[in-house]
Amino acid sequence: KQWYQRRVAVGTFFFFGLSMELYTHFTSPIRRYPDLIAHRQLQAILEGKKKSPMDFDEVSELAELSSQKKYASKLASDKSGELFLWLFLREQVTMHEAACVVEIGSESIDVLVLRYGIQVRIWRDYIGEKVEFQSKEKEWAHITWPADGDKPKCSKRYELLDPAVMATLR
């Protein structure tokens, strides 16, 4: 807060990492290459140069590449987080957690495990050998478990966004 209340002379904002006397702050220029390009363009304008360091096509190409790299980095980060969560869950005892049906396929149901924010695909074959699995893709699935010993035959219809699901994580 005090930083913004002070008046500082031009030239005291030297940014060592970029070796620039003047720079503006969008995000840290070290972390974001497009900001470095913007700084170069702004610097050229402030210095009164007639020609920009990069033309529109070059800037557009770099912006597209940067967006792709940023997306890939976010995806890698998300998947890394999921991997470590799964490694953690693998070490735990069997857990029964509330889930919501988010996808219904012809051979599977995807549920979102609410406590952990992870999506799990449950394949027809995993549910059980003698289980009847009928579905209308994207709308509903009907699962019937056969009688087993003293357990009676059981049937359940699941619909998209059905919140009344318990997922067993092992």
N, C-alpha and C positions, 0 to 999 in steps of 0.2 A: 504494500500500500504506500509506503514512504517513497518508493522508487518513482511513482507517478507524480508525487508532489514536489519533487526537486526539479530545478532548472539546471540543465547541464549543457555546456558549450558543445557546439558541433565539433566533431573530431575526437571526442572522448568515447565514442561508441565503436571504436576499432574492433573488428571481429577477427581475432587471430586465426581461427580455423579456416577462414576464407581469404585471409589477407586482403580485407576490404576496409576502407575507411568509413564508408557509409553503407548502411543496409537497413531495410525495413523488416519487420518481424511478422510473418504470417504464421509459420510454425518454425521450429528450429531448422535453419538452412542446412545444417549438417545432415539431418535426417530426411530431408525431402528435396530430391533433385529438381523437381519443377520450381521450387522456390528459388533455387540457385539461378535457374534460367530467367525467372522473373527479375531477380536482382540485377542480372547482367543487362537485361533490356532497360530497366529503370535507370541504371547507372549510365548507360549510353545516352538516354534522354537528358538526364541531369547534367551530363558533360557537354550537351549540345551537339552530339554527333549526328550527322545527316543520315547515316545508314545504321540500321539495327544490327547487332551481332548475329542474329538469326532471322531468316524470313518466316513468313506465316506457315509455309508447308513444313519447314524443319521443326518449328515449335509444336505444330499439330501432331507430327509424327512422334516427337519425344513425349508429348502429353499422353498420347494413346499408349505408347510403350510403358510409360510410368504407371498408368492406370492398370494395365495388365499385370505388372509386377506387384503393385500394391494389392491387387485382388489375390494373386498367387500367394503372397506373403500372409495375408489374412486367412486364407484357406489353410495354409500350412500350420499357422498358429492354432486355428480352430481344431484341426485334426489332431495336432499334438496334444491339446487339452483333452480331447475325447479319448485318445490312446491312454494317457495317464489316468483318466477316470476309470476306464475299463480295467487297467492293471490294478488299480485300487479295489474296484468292485470284485475282481477275480479272487482276491485274497480274503474277502469277507464270507461270512456264512450266507446261506440262502436268504434272500430278502424278498418280501412281498410288498410291492409299492403301487400306489395309485397311478393309473395311466389313462391316456385318452387315445382313441383310435384316430389316426391322422391319414391313413392310406389303406385302401383295400385293393388287393390285386387278385388275379385269378388263382394264385397259389400261395398267397401270403397276406398277412395283416401287419401294418406298421403301427406301432404305438409310441406315444411320447410319454416317457417316464417323467412325471411331473416333478418329483423331488430333485432329480439330477439334470433335468433339461436335455435328456438324450433320446434319440429316436432309435427304436429297436425293431428290426424286421423279424416276424415270427413266421417261419415257413410251415406250410401244411404238413410236411413230413415230420417236423419237429414236434408238432402237437400230439401225435400218436399214430401208431400203425393202423388201428381199426377205426379211427375217427373219420366221420363223414364231414367233408368240407365242401360247401356249395357257396358260390359268391356271384354277385353281379358287380363286376369291377367298378370301382369308384363309388359304389352306393351301399352295399351291405354284404355281410358274410354270415352264413349259418353253419354252426359247428355242432355236431352231435357226437357225444362220447358214448360208447357202448356200456352196458351194465358190466361191472367188474366185481365179482365176489358179492359182498353185501352192499356195494354201491349201485344204485339204480341208474338206468339210462338217463343221460342229462343232455339237454339241448339249449343252445344260446344263440341269439341273433345279435350281431354287432353291426352298428351303423357308423358311418363317417361322423367323426367328432363325438362319438359316444364316450362320455366321461366315466362310465361305471365299469371300468376294467381294472383288474389287479394283475400286475405283471410280476412274474417270479424271476428274479435275477440270481443266477448261479455262477 
